[in-house]
Amino acid sequence: MTKSALIEKIAGNVEGLTKKQTELVVETIFDSIKEALAKGDKVEIRGFGNFKLRSRKARKARNPKTGEAVDVAPKHVPYFKVGKELREMINKNM
Amino acid sequence: MTKAELSDRIYEKIGLSRKEALGIVEMLFESIKSILADGESIKITGFGTFLVRKKSARKGRNPKTGTELEIEPRKVVTFKPSLHFKALVEKV
């Protein structure tokens, strides 16, 4: 499923909400999560999960094409930890 | 940041009441949850993909007591951030 299908699903479920508004809401939510992490903040969505940053150490890697050694600088990556409710939901109908 | 703060953002941007905004934020995450619970993945362009992955049964150990136990096959949700999202936080 993609963002547009998700938007249709939500717009169809909320009375009085147009597709345009739903689009704006969905964009705003995901943009806000990105902005929060870009500031180093953490986002907690109860029942769904948490978004936070994880740090990655500097490492030496190789260019797979040339075999040349390259230094990879330390960096942060987005990390999602699944919430308890969602984790349990996924395994209900196995 | 929490659901309440996300709702405030919606409230500021669109002409919805705080209560309506919170309702929609909740609706969004509930929708994503039910899609994932059906075993389907969701791709949010510019943000990332939520994937449902199957894990097969394996033998594990209780790290405290050392007793061997069977870990049942299960499903897990993983998030693969988009290149854009990764680039955004790389240098934080």
N, CA and C atoms of all chains as a GROMACS GRO file, in nm:
protein
  558
    1MET      N    1   0.084  -0.119   0.000
    1MET     CA    2   0.000   0.000   0.000
    1MET      C    3   0.088   0.125   0.000
    2THR      N    4   0.039   0.230  -0.064
    2THR     CA    5   0.117   0.353  -0.072
    2THR      C    6   0.045   0.465   0.002
    3LYS      N    7   0.115   0.578   0.007
    3LYS     CA    8   0.059   0.694   0.078
    3LYS      C    9  -0.077   0.734   0.022
    4SER      N   10  -0.090   0.733  -0.112
    4SER     CA   11  -0.218   0.778  -0.170
    4SER      C   12  -0.333   0.683  -0.135
    5ALA      N   13  -0.306   0.554  -0.130
    5ALA     CA   14  -0.410   0.458  -0.092
    5ALA      C   15  -0.448   0.478   0.055
    6LEU      N   16  -0.349   0.509   0.136
    6LEU     CA   17  -0.372   0.535   0.277
    6LEU      C   18  -0.459   0.659   0.295
    7ILE      N   19  -0.431   0.761   0.215
    7ILE     CA   20  -0.508   0.885   0.221
    7ILE      C   21  -0.655   0.860   0.184
    8GLU      N   22  -0.676   0.779   0.081
    8GLU     CA   23  -0.814   0.747   0.040
    8GLU      C   24  -0.887   0.674   0.150
    9LYS      N   25  -0.816   0.584   0.215
    9LYS     CA   26  -0.876   0.505   0.321
    9LYS      C   27  -0.922   0.595   0.436
   10ILE      N   28  -0.837   0.690   0.473
   10ILE     CA   29  -0.870   0.779   0.583
   10ILE      C   30  -0.981   0.877   0.545
   11ALA      N   31  -0.971   0.934   0.426
   11ALA     CA   32  -1.072   1.029   0.380
   11ALA      C   33  -1.210   0.962   0.376
   12GLY      N   34  -1.212   0.835   0.339
   12GLY     CA   35  -1.339   0.762   0.332
   12GLY      C   36  -1.395   0.730   0.470
   13ASN      N   37  -1.311   0.737   0.571
   13ASN     CA   38  -1.353   0.700   0.706
   13ASN      C   39  -1.397   0.817   0.791
   14VAL      N   40  -1.356   0.939   0.754
   14VAL     CA   41  -1.391   1.054   0.834
   14VAL      C   42  -1.490   1.141   0.758
   15GLU      N   43  -1.605   1.160   0.817
   15GLU     CA   44  -1.709   1.240   0.753
   15GLU      C   45  -1.665   1.386   0.747
   16GLY      N   46  -1.691   1.450   0.633
   16GLY     CA   47  -1.664   1.592   0.621
   16GLY      C   48  -1.519   1.627   0.594
   17LEU      N   49  -1.434   1.524   0.578
   17LEU     CA   50  -1.294   1.551   0.550
   17LEU      C   51  -1.268   1.526   0.402
   18THR      N   52  -1.220   1.629   0.333
   18THR     CA   53  -1.195   1.610   0.189
   18THR      C   54  -1.062   1.539   0.168
   19LYS      N   55  -1.042   1.493   0.044
   19LYS     CA   56  -0.917   1.424   0.012
   19LYS      C   57  -0.798   1.519   0.024
   20LYS      N   58  -0.820   1.644  -0.020
   20LYS     CA   59  -0.716   1.746  -0.011
   20LYS      C   60  -0.672   1.768   0.134
   21GLN      N   61  -0.771   1.782   0.223
   21GLN     CA   62  -0.738   1.803   0.365
   21GLN      C   63  -0.663   1.684   0.423
   22THR      N   64  -0.713   1.564   0.388
   22THR     CA   65  -0.648   1.443   0.439
   22THR      C   66  -0.504   1.437   0.393
   23GLU      N   67  -0.483   1.472   0.267
   23GLU     CA   68  -0.348   1.473   0.212
   23GLU      C   69  -0.257   1.564   0.294
   24LEU      N   70  -0.310   1.683   0.324
   24LEU     CA   71  -0.235   1.782   0.400
   24LEU      C   72  -0.204   1.730   0.541
   25VAL      N   73  -0.303   1.663   0.601
   25VAL     CA   74  -0.285   1.607   0.736
   25VAL      C   75  -0.174   1.502   0.735
   26VAL      N   76  -0.184   1.408   0.639
   26VAL     CA   77  -0.087   1.299   0.634
   26VAL      C   78   0.054   1.353   0.607
   27GLU      N   79   0.064   1.448   0.514
   27GLU     CA   80   0.195   1.508   0.485
   27GLU      C   81   0.250   1.578   0.610
   28THR      N   82   0.163   1.653   0.677
   28THR     CA   83   0.205   1.727   0.796
   28THR      C   84   0.258   1.633   0.904
   29ILE      N   85   0.190   1.522   0.923
   29ILE     CA   86   0.233   1.427   1.027
   29ILE      C   87   0.372   1.371   0.996
   30PHE      N   88   0.390   1.320   0.873
   30PHE     CA   89   0.519   1.259   0.843
   30PHE      C   90   0.631   1.364   0.836
   31ASP      N   91   0.597   1.485   0.788
   31ASP     CA   92   0.699   1.591   0.788
   31ASP      C   93   0.738   1.630   0.930
   32SER      N   94   0.638   1.635   1.021
   32SER     CA   95   0.667   1.672   1.160
   32SER      C   96   0.758   1.570   1.226
   33ILE      N   97   0.736   1.442   1.195
   33ILE     CA   98   0.821   1.337   1.253
   33ILE      C   99   0.965   1.356   1.203
   34LYS      N  100   0.979   1.382   1.074
   34LYS     CA  101   1.113   1.402   1.018
   34LYS      C  102   1.182   1.524   1.081
   35GLU      N  103   1.106   1.633   1.092
   35GLU     CA  104   1.163   1.755   1.152
   35GLU      C  105   1.207   1.731   1.296
   36ALA      N  106   1.124   1.659   1.371
   36ALA     CA  107   1.157   1.633   1.512
   36ALA      C  108   1.289   1.557   1.521
   37LEU      N  109   1.304   1.454   1.439
   37LEU     CA  110   1.428   1.376   1.442
   37LEU      C  111   1.547   1.457   1.394
   38ALA      N  112   1.521   1.545   1.295
   38ALA     CA  113   1.630   1.628   1.243
   38ALA      C  114   1.680   1.725   1.351
   39LYS      N  115   1.594   1.751   1.451
   39LYS     CA  116   1.637   1.836   1.563
   39LYS      C  117   1.697   1.752   1.676
   40GLY      N  118   1.698   1.622   1.657
   40GLY     CA  119   1.750   1.533   1.759
   40GLY      C  120   1.645   1.491   1.861
   41ASP      N  121   1.519   1.528   1.837
   41ASP     CA  122   1.410   1.489   1.928
   41ASP      C  123   1.362   1.348   1.897
   42LYS      N  124   1.279   1.296   1.988
   42LYS     CA  125   1.225   1.163   1.973
   42LYS      C  126   1.073   1.176   1.958
   43VAL      N  127   1.011   1.087   1.884
   43VAL     CA  128   0.865   1.093   1.866
   43VAL      C  129   0.803   0.966   1.921
   44GLU      N  130   0.708   0.981   2.011
   44GLU     CA  131   0.643   0.866   2.075
   44GLU      C  132   0.497   0.858   2.037
   45ILE      N  133   0.459   0.754   1.965
   45ILE     CA  134   0.318   0.734   1.930
   45ILE      C  135   0.271   0.610   2.006
   46ARG      N  136   0.196   0.633   2.112
   46ARG     CA  137   0.146   0.523   2.194
   46ARG      C  138   0.073   0.418   2.113
   47GLY      N  139   0.107   0.294   2.133
   47GLY     CA  140   0.038   0.185   2.066
   47GLY      C  141   0.092   0.157   1.927
   48PHE      N  142   0.170   0.252   1.874
   48PHE     CA  143   0.225   0.235   1.740
   48PHE      C  144   0.375   0.210   1.748
   49GLY      N  145   0.446   0.307   1.803
   49GLY     CA  146   0.590   0.289   1.819
   49GLY      C  147   0.660   0.422   1.839
   50ASN      N  148   0.791   0.415   1.855
   50ASN     CA  149   0.871   0.536   1.874
   50ASN      C  150   0.970   0.553   1.759
   51PHE      N  151   0.990   0.680   1.723
   51PHE     CA  152   1.093   0.712   1.625
   51PHE      C  153   1.205   0.784   1.698
   52LYS      N  154   1.327   0.739   1.679
   52LYS     CA  155   1.440   0.812   1.734
   52LYS      C  156   1.564   0.791   1.648
   53LEU      N  157   1.672   0.858   1.687
   53LEU     CA  158   1.795   0.844   1.610
   53LEU      C  159   1.886   0.743   1.676
   54ARG      N  160   1.959   0.672   1.595
   54ARG     CA  161   2.064   0.584   1.646
   54ARG      C  162   2.195   0.631   1.586
   55SER      N  163   2.303   0.620   1.662
   55SER     CA  164   2.429   0.664   1.603
   55SER      C  165   2.506   0.546   1.546
   56ARG      N  166   2.574   0.574   1.440
   56ARG     CA  167   2.660   0.475   1.375
   56ARG      C  168   2.803   0.526   1.383
   57LYS      N  169   2.892   0.436   1.427
   57LYS     CA  170   3.033   0.475   1.439
   57LYS      C  171   3.099   0.493   1.303
   58ALA      N  172   3.208   0.565   1.303
   58ALA     CA  173   3.287   0.576   1.180
   58ALA      C  174   3.341   0.437   1.147
   59ARG      N  175   3.354   0.406   1.019
   59ARG     CA  176   3.408   0.276   0.984
   59ARG      C  177   3.482   0.285   0.851
   60LYS      N  178   3.562   0.184   0.827
   60LYS     CA  179   3.630   0.178   0.698
   60LYS      C  180   3.549   0.086   0.609
   61ALA      N  181   3.523   0.132   0.489
   61ALA     CA  182   3.449   0.048   0.396
   61ALA      C  183   3.528   0.041   0.266
   62ARG      N  184   3.475  -0.034   0.173
   62ARG     CA  185   3.543  -0.048   0.046
   62ARG      C  186   3.449  -0.016  -0.068
   63ASN      N  187   3.499   0.051  -0.165
   63ASN     CA  188   3.422   0.071  -0.286
   63ASN      C  189   3.416  -0.064  -0.357
   64PRO      N  190   3.297  -0.123  -0.368
   64PRO     CA  191   3.288  -0.259  -0.422
   64PRO      C  192   3.336  -0.268  -0.568
   65LYS      N  193   3.333  -0.159  -0.637
   65LYS     CA  194   3.374  -0.161  -0.777
   65LYS      C  195   3.526  -0.162  -0.791
   66THR      N  196   3.591  -0.072  -0.716
   66THR     CA  197   3.735  -0.055  -0.733
   66THR      C  198   3.817  -0.125  -0.625
   67GLY      N  199   3.749  -0.162  -0.515
   67GLY     CA  200   3.823  -0.227  -0.407
   67GLY      C  201   3.898  -0.128  -0.321
   68GLU      N  202   3.883  -0.001  -0.351
   68GLU     CA  203   3.951   0.107  -0.279
   68GLU      C  204   3.892   0.123  -0.138
   69ALA      N  205   3.977   0.145  -0.039
   69ALA     CA  206   3.928   0.166   0.097
   69ALA      C  207   3.878   0.309   0.113
   70VAL      N  208   3.761   0.324   0.175
   70VAL     CA  209   3.709   0.459   0.201
   70VAL      C  210   3.671   0.473   0.348
   71ASP      N  211   3.686   0.593   0.401
   71ASP     CA  212   3.645   0.618   0.538
   71ASP      C  213   3.499   0.663   0.538
   72VAL      N  214   3.418   0.595   0.620
   72VAL     CA  215   3.279   0.637   0.635
   72VAL      C  216   3.269   0.714   0.766
   73ALA      N  217   3.221   0.838   0.759
   73ALA     CA  218   3.213   0.924   0.878
   73ALA      C  219   3.104   0.873   0.973
   74PRO      N  220   3.116   0.903   1.103
   74PRO     CA  221   3.009   0.865   1.196
   74PRO      C  222   2.881   0.938   1.157
   75LYS      N  223   2.767   0.874   1.179
   75LYS     CA  224   2.641   0.939   1.139
   75LYS      C  225   2.526   0.891   1.225
   76HIS      N  226   2.412   0.956   1.206
   76HIS     CA  227   2.290   0.914   1.272
   76HIS      C  228   2.195   0.856   1.169
   77VAL      N  229   2.118   0.756   1.211
   77VAL     CA  230   2.017   0.700   1.122
   77VAL      C  231   1.882   0.697   1.196
   78PRO      N  232   1.770   0.715   1.121
   78PRO     CA  233   1.639   0.707   1.184
   78PRO      C  234   1.613   0.562   1.228
   79TYR      N  235   1.552   0.546   1.344
   79TYR     CA  236   1.522   0.412   1.393
   79TYR      C  237   1.378   0.408   1.444
   80PHE      N  238   1.305   0.302   1.411
   80PHE     CA  239   1.168   0.286   1.456
   80PHE      C  240   1.159   0.165   1.547
   81LYS      N  241   1.110   0.187   1.669
   81LYS     CA  242   1.089   0.074   1.758
   81LYS      C  243   0.939   0.048   1.767
   82VAL      N  244   0.899  -0.073   1.729
   82VAL     CA  245   0.757  -0.108   1.724
   82VAL      C  246   0.697  -0.108   1.864
   83GLY      N  247   0.578  -0.050   1.877
   83GLY     CA  248   0.507  -0.049   2.005
   83GLY      C  249   0.449  -0.185   2.038
   84LYS      N  250   0.419  -0.203   2.165
   84LYS     CA  251   0.372  -0.334   2.213
   84LYS      C  252   0.241  -0.375   2.145
   85GLU      N  253   0.149  -0.278   2.137
   85GLU     CA  254   0.017  -0.310   2.081
   85GLU      C  255   0.028  -0.356   1.936
   86LEU      N  256   0.106  -0.283   1.857
   86LEU     CA  257   0.124  -0.319   1.716
   86LEU      C  258   0.194  -0.453   1.702
   87ARG      N  259   0.297  -0.475   1.787
   87ARG     CA  260   0.371  -0.601   1.780
   87ARG      C  261   0.278  -0.719   1.805
   88GLU      N  262   0.185  -0.700   1.900
   88GLU     CA  263   0.093  -0.810   1.932
   88GLU      C  264  -0.012  -0.827   1.823
   89MET      N  265  -0.058  -0.715   1.765
   89MET     CA  266  -0.160  -0.720   1.660
   89MET      C  267  -0.114  -0.800   1.539
   90ILE      N  268   0.015  -0.779   1.504
   90ILE     CA  269   0.074  -0.844   1.387
   90ILE      C  270   0.068  -0.996   1.397
   91ASN      N  271   0.078  -1.044   1.520
   91ASN     CA  272   0.089  -1.189   1.539
   91ASN      C  273  -0.042  -1.257   1.575
   92LYS      N  274  -0.150  -1.179   1.578
   92LYS     CA  275  -0.277  -1.236   1.618
   92LYS      C  276  -0.330  -1.338   1.519
   93ASN      N  277  -0.331  -1.300   1.390
   93ASN     CA  278  -0.389  -1.392   1.292
   93ASN      C  279  -0.281  -1.465   1.214
   94MET      N  280  -0.208  -1.548   1.283
   94MET     CA  281  -0.103  -1.624   1.213
   94MET      C  282  -0.154  -1.762   1.174
   95MET      N  283   0.825   1.433   2.097
   95MET     CA  284   0.696   1.470   2.038
   95MET      C  285   0.597   1.355   2.054
   96THR      N  286   0.473   1.388   2.080
   96THR     CA  287   0.369   1.288   2.101
   96THR      C  288   0.253   1.313   2.005
   97LYS      N  289   0.152   1.225   2.016
   97LYS     CA  290   0.032   1.240   1.933
   97LYS      C  291  -0.032   1.377   1.953
   98ALA      N  292  -0.035   1.423   2.079
   98ALA     CA  293  -0.097   1.552   2.111
   98ALA      C  294  -0.026   1.666   2.038
   99GLU      N  295   0.108   1.661   2.037
   99GLU     CA  296   0.183   1.767   1.970
   99GLU      C  297   0.166   1.760   1.818
  100LEU      N  298   0.156   1.638   1.766
  100LEU     CA  299   0.130   1.623   1.622
  100LEU      C  300  -0.005   1.685   1.588
  101SER      N  301  -0.104   1.663   1.676
  101SER     CA  302  -0.238   1.718   1.654
  101SER      C  303  -0.235   1.870   1.654
  102ASP      N  304  -0.153   1.928   1.740
  102ASP     CA  305  -0.140   2.074   1.744
  102ASP      C  306  -0.092   2.128   1.610
  103ARG      N  307   0.001   2.056   1.549
  103ARG     CA  308   0.051   2.096   1.417
  103ARG      C  309  -0.062   2.098   1.315
  104ILE      N  310  -0.146   1.994   1.320
  104ILE     CA  311  -0.259   1.982   1.228
  104ILE      C  312  -0.358   2.096   1.254
  105TYR      N  313  -0.381   2.121   1.381
  105TYR     CA  314  -0.473   2.226   1.424
  105TYR      C  315  -0.428   2.362   1.371
  106GLU      N  316  -0.297   2.386   1.376
  106GLU     CA  317  -0.244   2.514   1.327
  106GLU      C  318  -0.253   2.526   1.175
  107LYS      N  319  -0.237   2.414   1.107
  107LYS     CA  320  -0.230   2.418   0.961
  107LYS      C  321  -0.366   2.417   0.892
  108ILE      N  322  -0.460   2.345   0.951
  108ILE     CA  323  -0.589   2.326   0.885
  108ILE      C  324  -0.700   2.376   0.977
  109GLY      N  325  -0.811   2.416   0.919
  109GLY     CA  326  -0.921   2.468   1.002
  109GLY      C  327  -1.002   2.360   1.070
  110LEU      N  328  -0.934   2.278   1.150
  110LEU     CA  329  -1.003   2.174   1.226
  110LEU      C  330  -0.989   2.205   1.374
  111SER      N  331  -1.082   2.155   1.454
  111SER     CA  332  -1.068   2.176   1.598
  111SER      C  333  -0.959   2.084   1.651
  112ARG      N  334  -0.911   2.114   1.771
  112ARG     CA  335  -0.808   2.030   1.833
  112ARG      C  336  -0.855   1.885   1.845
  113LYS      N  337  -0.984   1.870   1.879
  113LYS     CA  338  -1.039   1.738   1.899
  113LYS      C  339  -1.043   1.661   1.767
  114GLU      N  340  -1.087   1.731   1.661
  114GLU     CA  341  -1.092   1.667   1.530
  114GLU      C  342  -0.952   1.629   1.483
  115ALA      N  343  -0.857   1.721   1.507
  115ALA     CA  344  -0.719   1.696   1.466
  115ALA      C  345  -0.663   1.571   1.533
  116LEU      N  346  -0.688   1.559   1.663
  116LEU     CA  347  -0.639   1.441   1.736
  116LEU      C  348  -0.705   1.314   1.682
  117GLY      N  349  -0.835   1.327   1.649
  117GLY     CA  350  -0.909   1.213   1.593
  117GLY      C  351  -0.845   1.163   1.464
  118ILE      N  352  -0.802   1.257   1.381
  118ILE     CA  353  -0.745   1.218   1.253
  118ILE      C  354  -0.605   1.158   1.270
  119VAL      N  355  -0.528   1.216   1.362
  119VAL     CA  356  -0.394   1.161   1.389
  119VAL      C  357  -0.409   1.016   1.436
  120GLU      N  358  -0.507   0.994   1.524
  120GLU     CA  359  -0.528   0.858   1.573
  120GLU      C  360  -0.573   0.766   1.462
  121MET      N  361  -0.663   0.818   1.379
  121MET     CA  362  -0.714   0.741   1.266
  121MET      C  363  -0.601   0.699   1.173
  122LEU      N  364  -0.507   0.790   1.148
  122LEU     CA  365  -0.395   0.758   1.060
  122LEU      C  366  -0.315   0.640   1.115
  123PHE      N  367  -0.277   0.649   1.242
  123PHE     CA  368  -0.194   0.541   1.296
  123PHE      C  369  -0.272   0.411   1.312
  124GLU      N  370  -0.404   0.421   1.341
  124GLU     CA  371  -0.486   0.299   1.347
  124GLU      C  372  -0.494   0.234   1.209
  125SER      N  373  -0.507   0.317   1.104
  125SER     CA  374  -0.515   0.262   0.968
  125SER      C  375  -0.386   0.190   0.931
  126ILE      N  376  -0.273   0.253   0.964
  126ILE     CA  377  -0.144   0.189   0.933
  126ILE      C  378  -0.134   0.057   1.008
  127LYS      N  379  -0.176   0.059   1.133
  127LYS     CA  380  -0.169  -0.064   1.214
  127LYS      C  381  -0.251  -0.176   1.153
  128SER      N  382  -0.374  -0.144   1.109
  128SER     CA  383  -0.459  -0.251   1.058
  128SER      C  384  -0.407  -0.304   0.924
  129ILE      N  385  -0.346  -0.216   0.845
  129ILE     CA  386  -0.288  -0.261   0.718
  129ILE      C  387  -0.172  -0.357   0.746
  130LEU      N  388  -0.087  -0.320   0.841
  130LEU     CA  389   0.028  -0.405   0.877
  130LEU      C  390  -0.021  -0.536   0.938
  131ALA      N  391  -0.128  -0.528   1.018
  131ALA     CA  392  -0.182  -0.649   1.081
  131ALA      C  393  -0.234  -0.746   0.975
  132ASP      N  394  -0.277  -0.693   0.859
  132ASP     CA  395  -0.319  -0.779   0.748
  132ASP      C  396  -0.199  -0.837   0.674
  133GLY      N  397  -0.079  -0.799   0.717
  133GLY     CA  398   0.041  -0.853   0.656
  133GLY      C  399   0.091  -0.772   0.537
  134GLU      N  400   0.029  -0.656   0.515
  134GLU     CA  401   0.067  -0.574   0.400
  134GLU      C  402   0.166  -0.466   0.440
  135SER      N  403   0.263  -0.437   0.354
  135SER     CA  404   0.360  -0.330   0.380
  135SER      C  405   0.305  -0.196   0.333
  136ILE      N  406   0.358  -0.087   0.388
  136ILE     CA  407   0.315   0.047   0.348
  136ILE      C  408   0.434   0.132   0.313
  137LYS      N  409   0.426   0.193   0.196
  137LYS     CA  410   0.535   0.280   0.154
  137LYS      C  411   0.488   0.425   0.156
  138ILE      N  412   0.556   0.508   0.235
  138ILE     CA  413   0.526   0.650   0.242
  138ILE      C  414   0.640   0.722   0.170
  139THR      N  415   0.612   0.773   0.050
  139THR     CA  416   0.716   0.838  -0.030
  139THR      C  417   0.780   0.952   0.048
  140GLY      N  418   0.912   0.959   0.047
  140GLY     CA  419   0.984   1.067   0.116
  140GLY      C  420   1.003   1.041   0.264
  141PHE      N  421   0.941   0.934   0.315
  141PHE     CA  422   0.952   0.904   0.458
  141PHE      C  423   1.016   0.767   0.480
  142GLY      N  424   0.950   0.666   0.427
  142GLY     CA  425   1.007   0.533   0.440
  142GLY      C  426   0.901   0.425   0.422
  143THR      N  427   0.942   0.301   0.442
  143THR     CA  428   0.852   0.188   0.424
  143THR      C  429   0.841   0.109   0.553
  144PHE      N  430   0.716   0.078   0.590
  144PHE     CA  431   0.693  -0.014   0.703
  144PHE      C  432   0.672  -0.151   0.643
  145LEU      N  433   0.756  -0.246   0.682
  145LEU     CA  434   0.753  -0.379   0.625
  145LEU      C  435   0.714  -0.482   0.729
  146VAL      N  436   0.637  -0.582   0.686
  146VAL     CA  437   0.608  -0.694   0.773
  146VAL      C  438   0.697  -0.808   0.730
  147ARG      N  439   0.779  -0.857   0.823
  147ARG     CA  440   0.869  -0.967   0.788
  147ARG      C  441   0.840  -1.089   0.871
  148LYS      N  442   0.854  -1.206   0.806
  148LYS     CA  443   0.829  -1.332   0.876
  148LYS      C  444   0.959  -1.384   0.932
  149LYS      N  445   0.954  -1.426   1.057
  149LYS     CA  446   1.072  -1.486   1.120
  149LYS      C  447   1.039  -1.633   1.143
  150SER      N  448   1.130  -1.721   1.105
  150SER     CA  449   1.102  -1.862   1.128
  150SER      C  450   1.140  -1.902   1.270
  151ALA      N  451   1.094  -2.018   1.310
  151ALA     CA  452   1.122  -2.068   1.444
  151ALA      C  453   1.272  -2.088   1.462
  152ARG      N  454   1.321  -2.063   1.582
  152ARG     CA  455   1.462  -2.092   1.608
  152ARG      C  456   1.479  -2.126   1.755
  153LYS      N  457   1.593  -2.185   1.783
  153LYS     CA  458   1.622  -2.216   1.923
  153LYS      C  459   1.688  -2.095   1.987
  154GLY      N  460   1.643  -2.062   2.106
  154GLY     CA  461   1.704  -1.952   2.177
  154GLY      C  462   1.740  -1.996   2.317
  155ARG      N  463   1.792  -1.903   2.393
  155ARG     CA  464   1.831  -1.934   2.529
  155ARG      C  465   1.783  -1.823   2.618
  156ASN      N  466   1.735  -1.858   2.734
  156ASN     CA  467   1.706  -1.757   2.834
  156ASN      C  468   1.841  -1.706   2.883
  157PRO      N  469   1.871  -1.578   2.856
  157PRO     CA  470   2.006  -1.530   2.888
  157PRO      C  471   2.037  -1.531   3.038
  158LYS      N  472   1.934  -1.536   3.118
  158LYS     CA  473   1.955  -1.536   3.263
  158LYS      C  474   1.988  -1.675   3.315
  159THR      N  475   1.907  -1.773   3.272
  159THR     CA  476   1.924  -1.907   3.328
  159THR      C  477   2.001  -2.000   3.235
  160GLY      N  478   2.010  -1.963   3.106
  160GLY     CA  479   2.082  -2.051   3.013
  160GLY      C  480   1.999  -2.166   2.961
  161THR      N  481   1.872  -2.176   3.003
  161THR     CA  482   1.789  -2.286   2.955
  161THR      C  483   1.754  -2.264   2.809
  162GLU      N  484   1.757  -2.374   2.733
  162GLU     CA  485   1.726  -2.364   2.593
  162GLU      C  486   1.576  -2.360   2.575
  163LEU      N  487   1.529  -2.277   2.481
  163LEU     CA  488   1.386  -2.275   2.453
  163LEU      C  489   1.360  -2.251   2.306
  164GLU      N  490   1.241  -2.291   2.264
  164GLU     CA  491   1.202  -2.278   2.125
  164GLU      C  492   1.139  -2.141   2.105
  165ILE      N  493   1.188  -2.064   2.008
  165ILE     CA  494   1.123  -1.938   1.975
  165ILE      C  495   1.030  -1.963   1.858
  166GLU      N  496   0.903  -1.937   1.880
  166GLU     CA  497   0.798  -1.963   1.781
  166GLU      C  498   0.818  -1.878   1.655
  167PRO      N  499   0.770  -1.926   1.540
  167PRO     CA  500   0.772  -1.840   1.422
  167PRO      C  501   0.683  -1.719   1.447
  168ARG      N  502   0.724  -1.604   1.400
  168ARG     CA  503   0.645  -1.483   1.427
  168ARG      C  504   0.667  -1.381   1.317
  169LYS      N  505   0.588  -1.275   1.324
  169LYS     CA  506   0.603  -1.167   1.229
  169LYS      C  507   0.652  -1.043   1.303
  170VAL      N  508   0.734  -0.965   1.236
  170VAL     CA  509   0.783  -0.841   1.296
  170VAL      C  510   0.765  -0.726   1.197
  171VAL      N  511   0.753  -0.606   1.253
  171VAL     CA  512   0.744  -0.487   1.168
  171VAL      C  513   0.880  -0.418   1.168
  172THR      N  514   0.929  -0.386   1.050
  172THR     CA  515   1.053  -0.308   1.046
  172THR      C  516   1.027  -0.182   0.965
  173PHE      N  517   1.109  -0.083   0.990
  173PHE     CA  518   1.096   0.043   0.918
  173PHE      C  519   1.223   0.069   0.840
  174LYS      N  520   1.208   0.092   0.711
  174LYS     CA  521   1.324   0.124   0.628
  174LYS      C  522   1.310   0.270   0.588
  175PRO      N  523   1.390   0.358   0.645
  175PRO     CA  524   1.376   0.501   0.613
  175PRO      C  525   1.414   0.528   0.469
  176SER      N  526   1.351   0.630   0.409
  176SER     CA  527   1.384   0.668   0.272
  176SER      C  528   1.520   0.734   0.269
  177LEU      N  529   1.578   0.742   0.151
  177LEU     CA  530   1.710   0.806   0.136
  177LEU      C  531   1.703   0.951   0.184
  178HIS      N  532   1.592   1.017   0.152
  178HIS     CA  533   1.573   1.157   0.191
  178HIS      C  534   1.575   1.171   0.344
  179PHE      N  535   1.503   1.084   0.413
  179PHE     CA  536   1.497   1.086   0.559
  179PHE      C  537   1.636   1.061   0.617
  180LYS      N  538   1.707   0.964   0.561
  180LYS     CA  539   1.841   0.932   0.610
  180LYS      C  540   1.936   1.050   0.593
  181ALA      N  541   1.926   1.115   0.475
  181ALA     CA  542   2.015   1.228   0.448
  181ALA      C  543   1.986   1.343   0.543
  182LEU      N  544   1.859   1.356   0.580
  182LEU     CA  545   1.815   1.466   0.666
  182LEU      C  546   1.875   1.459   0.808
  183VAL      N  547   1.892   1.338   0.859
  183VAL     CA  548   1.936   1.324   0.999
  183VAL      C  549   2.083   1.281   1.013
  184GLU      N  550   2.145   1.248   0.902
  184GLU     CA  551   2.281   1.196   0.902
  184GLU      C  552   2.376   1.278   0.990
  185LYS      N  553   2.368   1.412   0.974
  185LYS     CA  554   2.466   1.498   1.039
  185LYS      C  555   2.417   1.562   1.168
  186VAL      N  556   2.306   1.514   1.221
  186VAL     CA  557   2.251   1.570   1.345
  186VAL      C  558   2.350   1.553   1.460
   0.00000   0.00000   0.00000
